[in-house]
Amino acid sequence: QLQLVESGGGLVQPGGSLRLSCAAAGFTSPYYYISWFRQAPGKEREGVSCISVSHGSTYYSDSVKGRFSISRDNAKNIVYLQMNRLKPEDTAVYYCAADPSSSCYPSPDPHEYTYWGQGTQVTVSA
């Protein structure tokens, strides 16, 4: 059974930082991608970052480039999303998702991902 569990969301002031974690269990092959998506109320789910677990190549959307950083700890099967200089428009439920056959490029497509975490709320507000 493949499982993804997110943690690390919360309330932060504009300009602050949060680190999200996505713990993956049950993956027998290292050749897959993990992406972070977010969904704000009334908006479509947006792919903000992606990493190849085997190669470490990464993707960032224009909206988070230069502020967010994705990394992985393959020994612990955890992918992190470090979010700095947070803005109110970053407020959303953040999901991690994984799939062995999808890609980070040209951008993560939520329809191509099979396995999803439960989501974690990130709220950026003064």
Sequence and secondary structure as in RCSB ss.txt:
>XXXX:A:sequence
QLQLVESGGGLVQPGGSLRLSCAAAGFTSPYYYISWFRQAPGKEREGVSCISVSHGSTYYSDSVKGRFSISRDNA
KNIVYLQMNRLKPEDTAVYYCAADPSSSCYPSPDPHEYTYWGQGTQVTVSA
>XXXX:A:secstr
  EEEEE  EEE TT  EEEEEEEES   S  EEEEEEE TTS  EEEEEEETTT  EEE TTTTTTEEEEEETT
TTEEEEEE S  GGG EEEEEEEESS  SSS   GGG  EE   EEEEE  
